[in-house]
Amino acid sequence: VSVSYEGETREHTISAYYEVSDKASLEAIRNNVDGWYKLTNNIDLEGGLVETLAHYSAGHNSASGFKGVFDGNGYTISNFYAGYNGAISANSSLFGWVGTTGVVKNVNLIGVEIRNRIAGGLATANYGTIENCFVEVTVVEYVPTATEPNNPIGGVVSKNYGKIENVITVVKIKEGLNTEYIGGIVGFHATGSSMTNCYTVAPVGLTETATPTATGAAME
């Protein structure tokens, strides 16, 4: 937008938010992962499946994951589990991969269920920024494999390469499940990433305790 004042013209960039008000508009984010979005009310998904917004199997990664801004505006998305193409699948979390410029903030996720490997209550992998969020998640199905130190479960994200700030999680785990690779905030916390002012109420620590085998990764 060009603005002229007293003979001087300046260019200003104005970012418009798309409104998210129901399941359809939430899942439509998959069609434009670069957009700016704002939640306008609470959404109760009534225990159903919601499509992962930027799933690894759809070709998303640190460069092509969710790269926009999602502002929850203090509202809640509740009672769901994430999947891919209508089915339970590994790497399934609401946002999937959050890219390097992606921001997810000011949202509450309540009644989230994790039903497969390599998952988080909010995202599978975070390369961007997650801030000012509350996540209540229950791990209901989980069978670890030999690669699990690199592919764990986290209350917020499975694998963190970015920044997480001001986050609280409540993590519940179905009785009898292996908790070795489940972290209260993140599963895999990579070297160079950050986690500030985060708290969890869970039978596990902030991060899972296994030592990852991937180069450059470390646990807190």
C-alpha positions as CSV (number, residue, x, y, z in Angstrom):
1,V,0.0,0.0,0.0
2,S,1.4,3.4,-1.0
3,V,0.7,6.3,1.5
4,S,1.4,9.9,0.5
5,Y,1.8,12.6,3.2
6,E,3.1,16.1,2.6
7,G,4.6,15.2,-0.7
8,E,6.4,12.1,0.6
9,T,5.3,8.6,-0.5
10,R,6.0,5.5,1.6
11,E,5.3,1.8,1.0
12,H,3.6,-0.2,3.8
13,T,2.9,-3.9,3.9
14,I,-0.5,-4.9,5.4
15,S,-1.0,-8.6,6.2
16,A,-4.7,-9.7,6.3
17,Y,-5.8,-12.7,8.4
18,Y,-8.0,-15.4,7.0
19,E,-10.7,-16.3,9.6
20,V,-10.8,-19.8,10.9
21,S,-14.2,-20.7,12.5
22,D,-14.9,-24.4,11.8
23,K,-13.4,-27.7,10.7
24,A,-13.6,-26.9,7.0
25,S,-11.8,-23.6,7.3
26,L,-9.2,-25.2,9.6
27,E,-8.4,-28.0,7.2
28,A,-8.4,-25.5,4.3
29,I,-5.1,-24.1,5.7
30,R,-3.5,-27.1,3.8
31,N,-4.2,-25.3,0.6
32,N,-2.2,-22.2,1.6
33,V,0.4,-22.9,4.2
34,D,1.9,-19.4,3.7
35,G,-1.2,-17.6,4.8
36,W,-2.0,-15.6,8.0
37,Y,-4.9,-17.1,10.0
38,K,-6.9,-16.1,13.1
39,L,-9.2,-18.3,15.1
40,T,-12.5,-16.5,15.6
41,N,-14.3,-18.9,18.0
42,N,-13.8,-22.2,19.8
43,I,-14.0,-25.3,17.6
44,D,-15.1,-28.7,19.0
45,L,-14.2,-31.5,16.7
46,E,-16.2,-34.0,18.7
47,G,-13.5,-36.7,18.9
48,G,-13.1,-36.9,15.1
49,L,-10.1,-37.0,12.8
50,V,-8.6,-33.7,11.5
51,E,-6.3,-33.7,8.6
52,T,-2.7,-32.8,9.3
53,L,-2.1,-29.4,7.8
54,A,1.4,-29.9,6.5
55,H,2.2,-33.7,6.6
56,Y,5.6,-35.1,5.9
57,S,4.1,-37.6,3.3
58,A,2.7,-34.6,1.4
59,G,6.3,-33.4,0.8
60,H,6.5,-30.9,3.7
61,N,9.8,-30.2,5.5
62,S,11.5,-27.2,7.2
63,A,11.3,-25.2,3.9
64,S,7.8,-26.2,2.8
65,G,5.9,-26.8,6.0
66,F,3.5,-24.3,7.6
67,K,5.2,-21.0,6.9
68,G,2.5,-18.5,7.8
69,V,1.0,-17.3,11.1
70,F,-1.7,-18.9,13.0
71,D,-3.1,-16.8,15.9
72,G,-5.5,-18.7,18.1
73,N,-6.7,-15.4,19.5
74,G,-7.1,-17.1,22.9
75,Y,-9.7,-19.7,21.6
76,T,-9.7,-23.5,21.9
77,I,-9.7,-26.3,19.4
78,S,-10.8,-29.5,21.2
79,N,-11.5,-33.2,21.0
80,F,-9.7,-34.5,18.0
81,Y,-6.9,-36.7,16.7
82,A,-4.8,-35.9,13.6
83,G,-4.5,-38.1,10.6
84,Y,-3.5,-38.1,6.9
85,N,-5.8,-38.7,4.0
86,G,-8.6,-39.7,6.3
87,A,-6.6,-42.4,8.2
88,I,-4.4,-42.8,11.3
89,S,-0.8,-42.4,10.2
90,A,2.6,-41.7,11.6
91,N,3.8,-38.1,11.5
92,S,0.3,-36.9,12.1
93,S,-0.2,-33.8,14.3
94,L,-2.5,-30.8,13.8
95,F,0.1,-28.6,12.1
96,G,2.5,-31.3,11.0
97,W,5.7,-29.5,10.0
98,V,6.1,-25.9,11.0
99,G,8.6,-24.2,8.7
100,T,11.3,-21.8,9.6
101,T,9.1,-18.7,9.2
102,G,6.0,-20.4,10.7
103,V,4.4,-19.0,13.8
104,V,1.7,-20.7,15.9
105,K,0.5,-18.7,18.9
106,N,-2.2,-18.0,21.4
107,V,-4.1,-21.2,21.0
108,N,-5.5,-23.9,23.4
109,L,-5.7,-27.5,22.3
110,I,-7.7,-29.6,24.6
111,G,-8.7,-33.3,24.4
112,V,-6.1,-34.1,21.8
113,E,-5.4,-37.8,21.2
114,I,-2.1,-39.2,19.8
115,R,-2.7,-42.5,18.0
116,N,0.6,-43.2,16.2
117,R,4.3,-42.6,16.2
118,I,6.3,-39.4,15.5
119,A,3.7,-37.0,16.7
120,G,3.0,-34.1,19.0
121,G,-0.1,-32.5,20.4
122,L,0.4,-29.5,18.2
123,A,3.0,-30.3,15.5
124,T,5.3,-33.1,14.4
125,A,8.4,-30.9,13.8
126,N,8.9,-27.3,14.6
127,Y,11.5,-25.2,12.8
128,G,9.6,-21.9,13.5
129,T,8.0,-20.4,16.6
130,I,5.4,-21.8,18.9
131,E,4.4,-19.5,21.7
132,N,1.7,-18.8,24.3
133,C,-0.1,-22.1,23.9
134,F,-1.8,-24.7,26.2
135,V,-2.0,-28.3,25.1
136,E,-3.8,-31.2,26.8
137,V,-3.0,-34.5,25.1
138,T,-3.5,-38.2,25.8
139,V,-1.3,-40.8,24.2
140,V,-3.7,-43.7,23.4
141,E,-1.7,-45.8,21.0
142,Y,2.1,-46.1,20.7
143,V,4.4,-48.9,19.7
144,P,8.0,-47.8,19.6
145,T,10.4,-49.0,16.9
146,A,14.2,-49.3,16.7
147,T,14.4,-45.7,15.3
148,E,12.4,-44.1,18.1
149,P,15.2,-42.1,19.7
150,N,15.0,-39.9,16.5
151,N,11.2,-40.2,16.1
152,P,9.6,-39.8,19.5
153,I,6.4,-38.3,20.8
154,G,6.0,-34.9,22.5
155,G,3.2,-33.1,24.3
156,V,3.7,-30.1,21.9
157,V,6.0,-31.4,19.2
158,S,7.8,-34.6,18.3
159,K,11.0,-32.8,17.2
160,N,12.0,-29.2,17.9
161,Y,14.5,-27.4,15.8
162,G,13.0,-23.9,16.4
163,K,11.7,-21.9,19.3
164,I,9.0,-22.7,21.9
165,E,8.0,-20.2,24.5
166,N,5.4,-19.8,27.2
167,V,3.8,-23.2,26.8
168,I,2.0,-25.5,29.3
169,T,1.1,-29.1,28.6
170,V,-0.9,-31.7,30.4
171,V,0.1,-35.1,29.1
172,K,-1.8,-38.3,29.9
173,I,-0.6,-41.7,28.8
174,K,-2.8,-44.8,28.4
175,E,-1.8,-47.4,31.1
176,G,0.6,-50.0,29.8
177,L,2.2,-47.9,27.0
178,N,6.0,-47.5,26.9
179,T,6.9,-44.0,28.0
180,E,10.6,-44.1,27.2
181,Y,10.3,-42.0,24.1
182,I,7.6,-39.6,25.2
183,G,8.4,-36.0,26.3
184,G,6.1,-33.7,28.2
185,I,6.9,-30.7,25.9
186,V,9.1,-32.2,23.1
187,G,10.4,-35.6,22.3
188,F,13.6,-34.6,20.4
189,H,15.2,-31.2,21.3
190,A,17.9,-30.4,18.7
191,T,21.0,-28.5,19.3
192,G,20.4,-24.8,18.6
193,S,16.7,-24.9,19.3
194,S,15.2,-23.2,22.4
195,M,12.5,-23.9,24.9
196,T,11.8,-21.0,27.4
197,N,9.3,-20.7,30.2
198,C,7.6,-24.1,29.5
199,Y,6.0,-26.4,32.0
200,T,4.4,-29.8,31.9
201,V,2.1,-31.9,34.1
202,A,3.0,-35.4,33.0
203,P,4.5,-38.7,34.2
204,V,7.5,-37.9,32.0
205,G,10.1,-35.1,31.8
206,L,10.1,-32.0,29.5
207,T,11.9,-34.1,26.9
208,E,12.3,-37.9,26.4
209,T,15.4,-39.4,28.0
210,A,16.9,-41.4,25.1
211,T,20.0,-40.2,23.4
212,P,19.3,-39.5,19.7
213,T,21.6,-41.0,17.1
214,A,21.1,-38.1,14.6
215,T,24.1,-35.8,14.2
216,G,23.8,-32.5,16.0
217,A,21.0,-33.5,18.3
218,A,21.0,-33.2,22.0
219,M,18.5,-33.7,24.9
220,E,17.9,-31.4,27.8
